[in-house]
Amino acid sequence: MVEDALYAMGSHIRQIQKHQWDFIIGVKADGNAKLFEHFEARRRQGAVKKMESKADKNGISLHCEWANNLPLNESNGDIRVNMLHCHQIDAKGRQTSFSWGTSIVDNSILS
């Protein structure tokens, strides 16, 4: 399932997990602050996978980071998600950020 950040809540993800479906759900810091705190802690520890693209013909580059096995939020810490956090930088240096919580695991990094 692919959904926007309105669905990044424990009750909904529990339903998805009950059916053993995979998911990619947008997440935002204001709704899932604990997830972002844990992601930042992993970043400081050097325990995130980093991926970067060179600028395309329009001068847009993408810088992404991935971490496995993070708590969804303060009230649903038992729900673990993997997080992809990306920064798109345009030719003028403007940055836009996007983040997703997912059931998909990157097996090339530590959990």
Phi, psi and omega in degrees: 000142175238122185219162179272179189297343177299338184259009180276060180229151186305312184299321180290315180294325176300319178297316179299314181296325179302324180270000180060037177269151171275157181214153168225115184233130175301143176228149179229148184299326182290333179263341183222054184303319181297320177301313181292324176297315180293323177298315180297322177298318177297320179300314179298328179279354183074024185254033173239150176272132180250139179224134180225147175247151172285157179300138177278188183297341178263005179081017181261128176239160183232130179236116185237153176224148184226138173220143179262156165059059178247149178288139182300308181197182184301317184271353180227051181295340179284343176273117183256135178229164173255145187236134172247125182235121184235146174239122175261128181241125182271179184298336179267004178087004178287138184245136175235135182249146178223142178218146179223145168257140185212158174274348182287130183256138171266105184286356180273356179236162179287149178275000000 
